[in-house]
Amino acid sequence: MNSFLLPVFICVSWMALSVFATANSWSYNVTSQDGPKNWKGICKSGTEQSPINIKISDTKYEKMTDFILTNYENQPSETNFTAVNNGNIGTIVFKFKPKIYSVRGGGLDGVFTTVQFHFHWGSDKTKGSEHTLDGKAYAAELHFVSYNTRYSGFDVAKNKSDGLAVLGVFIEVGGETNQAFSFLTEYATKLANSSSSWSNIRPFGLAPMLPWTTLQKYFRYHGSLTIPGCQESVTWTLFKESVKISSEQMKSLRNLTNASGKQLVNNYRPVQPLNKRTVKNSFLPPSCPVIRSTSIIIDINAGLFSLMLLSALFGH
C-alpha cells in the first residue's frame, strides 16, 4: 500500500448496514412520531450529540499535525466497493473491506481504518447537510467513516469514546460535472429502488472527493453518530470549504426512493445543542500579542515625538 502525507487533520457515522437501527423504528420526518425529536436513549439524553451548527467566531484555534492517508489517492486491487440504497435508513452507502484505507496522525490516538462513505441531501439546494456553518446549510454532506483499529471492528468501536472518526465534506450544487463524483450518475440509476445493491464495483479514488486545495481549513469537535443509537464516539472533522457537483449529479441522489417508494430526500438529522463542547479550527490563529504590544509602543512613541517636536518649536 502507498501512503500519502497531508498537512491536515482528517477525521469522521457508519460502517456496515448491519449496525444500523431496526428498519422503520425511526425516521427523519420531523413531524412524525418516530422523527428526530422522539428518538430515544442517548439520542435524547446525550450531551455530545451531532450534528451541530458551527459558529466560526466561537471556535478555538489549535495547531494540528500532519495526517497520513493510506490509499486515499489509489484504486487498490485488494478490495471492491459495494453500493447500497438503504432506503430503510435513508441514504446511499459505498462500503469496502477494512484495513485497505486508513487515517493516522493529526492528534488521533491510533490508526483509523476507513470502511465506507455515504451522503445526506435535501429536496433543494438550501438544505440537506447535517452540519451547518454559521447557520448555513448546504445541499448535501458527504461522510467518510473510519473506526479505530485498536478495536476488533465497528460494532465494538462505536461504543468507545475514541472509537470512530468521521470526515465531513459540504457539497454545493452548481457548475459543470465533477468527475470525482461521476459514479453518482452511474450507480444511482442502478440503485433507484430501496434495498437495491450493486457489488464488485472497481475502486475509485477517495481523495478527489475532498476539497483538495484547502485541506488545511477544517473544524474539529467530539460528537456522536447521527442516527439511532447516537453513540457519542465520533471525532468529527468538517472542512470549511465545500465541493461542487452538477445539478444532474445532485438529481441522481434525489431520484432515489425510500422503503415506502417515495422520493428519498431530506435524510439529515437537525442540529443538536453544543452544550459545553468546544469546536476547534485549524486555520484562524489568534493575533500575535507581541505585534499588538509593538503597535502600542509605536503609538506611545509617536505621541512623545509629537510632544517633543512641539516643545522644540514653541519652547523658546
N, C-alpha and C positions, 0 to 999 in steps of 0.2 A: 504494500500500500504506500501511496505517497502522502506526504503531509504538506500543508500549506499554512504558512505563518501570516497572521493578520494582526495589525496594530489595533485591536478592537476586542471588546468584551462580547462574546456570543453566549447567550444562554436561552430556555423555553420550557398541551394538556392531554395527550392520549397516546397509547401505544397500539393496542390491538382492539378490535371491536368487542372482544370477549370481556374487556374490563369495564365496559360502559354499563350504565344503569339498565334495568329491565325495560324492554320496549314498551312504549306507551305509558310508563309510570310518571312521566313528566313531559313538559313541552316548553317551547319558547314563547308561547302565546301569553302576552302579559295580561290579558283579560280572562284567561281560562283558570279553572280551579286547580289545574296541575301546572300552572305557569310559574315563572321565576319567584314571585312573591310568596308562593306556597311550597317551594322546595323545602324539604325537611332536613333535620340533623344539623350538621355543621354548616350546611348551606345557609341556614337561618341564624345559627348561634355563633358562627365563627367571627373572629375579629381581624383576620387577614385574608379576606376574600377577594377574588378577581372576577371581572376586570375592574379597573378604576379609571377615573379621569386624572390625567397628569397635568397639573398646573405648573408650567415651566418655571415661573418665578419662585415657586415654593420648593423646587428641587435643590439638592445639595451636591456640589461638585465633589467628585472623587476620582483621582487619577487611577486608571485601570492599566494593568499589564497586558502584554500581547496574548492573543489566543491562538491556538493551533487547531485548525480544522483538517481532519483527515478525510480524504476522498471527496470533499465537497465539490471540487473542481473536476472530478473524474467521472467516468462511467465504468465503475468496477465490474469485472466479469463474475465476481463471487456471488452476485445476487441479481434477482429480477424484482421489479415492482409489481405489486398487486393493487388495483384501484377498485374502490367500493363506493357505491352510492348507498350510504347507510341511512336510509330515509327515516327510520325509527328514531335515530339520534339527530339527524338533520344536518348532514354535511357530506362532502365527498372527501375520501381519505386515500392517500397513496402510502402504502406501507411496505417495509422491506426488513430483511433479517438484521438482527443486532450485530454489533462488532464489525460492521463494514464502514459506517460513517461515525466519526467521533469528534468531540469537542473537549479540549482541556486548556488549562491556563486561565488567565483573566480573573484570578481570585476564586475560581471554583475549587471546591475541595474534592478532587478526584477527577476521573475521566468519565465523561458522559457519552453514551452511545445513542446516536440519532436513529429512531426506528420508524418514523412516519411524519408526514406533513398533511395538513388539512386546511380548509378555508371556512370563513364566516362571511356572509354577504347580505346585502339588503335588497329591497324591492326597487330602490332608486339610488342615485349616487350620493344622496345626503345622509345615508345611514347604511350600516352593515358591519362596520368594525366593532369589535368588543370594547377595546380601549378607546378613549377619546383623548385628544391633545388640546389643552386649553379649551375644552368644551366642544371641539370639532370632531365629528365622526367622519370616517372615510367610507368609501363604497364597499370595501372588503378588508379583511385582515387574514394574513397567512401565518400559520403557526408551524414551526419545526419542533418536534417533540423528542427529547432525549432523557434517558434515565442514567443514574449513577451506577457505574459498573462494579462498585463495591457490593452491590446487592445482586441477588440471583436473577432478577427480572423486574419488569414493570410492576407486576402485582405487589411485590414487596416494596419496591422503591417508592411507590405512590403514597405509602403510609409513613414515610420518613421525611423529616423536615428538610433534609438535603438531598432528597431522592430524585427530583426532577428538575430539568432546565428547559425552558421554552423560549424560543426566539420568535418575536413577532414583527411582521412587516406590514405597514399600512399600504393599501392599494387604492389608487385613484383610477378613474376612467377617463380616457382621452388620448388622442393621437393615433399613431399607427400601431399595427400589430406588434406586440412584444414577443420576439422569438423565444425568449426564455420561458414563456407560458404557452407556447404553441400546442402543447399536449392537452390543453383545456378543450380546444375545439375538436381535437381528435377523439379524446376519450369521454368527454361529457356526453357526446352523442350516443356512444355505446353504453353509457350508464344512466340514461334518461330516467329509467324506471327505478323505483325504490327497491333496495336489496339486490340490485344487479351488480355484477362484478366482472373484472377483466384481469386475467393473470398473465404471467410471463411477459410483462412489459419490459422492454430493454431499458436499462437505467439511462437517465439523462442528468445533466449537471444540476446540482442544487445551488451552487454559488451564483449563477446568473440571475436567480430569483431574488437575490438580496440587493439592496441599494449600494452597489459595489463601490462607487466613488466616494461615498460618505459614511463608510462603516465606522468611523471614529466617533460618530454622533449617535448616542443612544441613551436610553433611560433604564434604570435597574431598580427592582424592588422585589420583596418576597411576598408571594401570594398563593393562590390556590388554582386547582382545576376549575374550569368554568362550566362544568356540568356536574350533576349529582354523581358521587358523593362529595364534591367540592373539597377534597383533601388539601390542606394547607402545606403543600410540599413542593411548591414550584418557585424556582428562581427565574424571574421574568426579565427579559431584555426586549425593549421596544425601540426600534430605530426611529430617530427623529424624522428622517427624510423618507418619503413614500416612493413607491414604484408605480408605473403606469401600465395599464393594459388597455386594449382597444374595446370599443363598445361591443364588437362581435364576441370577443373573448369573455366579457362580462355576461353577455347574453347566454353564453354556453352554460354558465353556472345557474342563471335564473331559469333556464329551460328544464332543469332537473325537477323531478316530482318527489314528494314525500310518501310516507306509508299510506296516507289517505288519498293518494292520487292527485293531490293539489300541488300547485307551484311551490317549490322549495326555496323560500326567501326568508329574510329577517331571522336567521338562525344564530342569533347572538344574545348573550345574557346582558341585561342592563348593568351599568357601572355600580360598584359597591362602595361603601364608606371606606375612606383611607384609614380612619381611626388614628392610632399613634405611630403609624409607619412613616418612614422617611423614604422618599423616592430620590435616587441619586442620578446625576447626569455626568457624562464623560467629557463634556465639551465647553462648559461655562466656568472656567476657573475664576475665583474672586479677584478683584483688582489688587495689585501688589501694595501693601501698606507702605513700603519704602517709597514708592512713587508718590503716594498721597502725601507723605511727610515731606518729601522733597518739594512738592508743589507749595506746601505751606511755608517752607523755609524761603522759597523763591519769592513768595508774596510778601513775607515779612521784610526780606532784604530789599525788595523793590520799594516798600514803604519807607524804610530807613534811608534808602538812597535819595528818595524824593525829598525827605525832610532835610537831609544833609545838603542837597542841592539848593533848597530854598534858603537854608541858613547861610550858605555861601553867597547867595545873591543879595540877600537883604540884611545880612548880619552886620555889615559895616556902615 
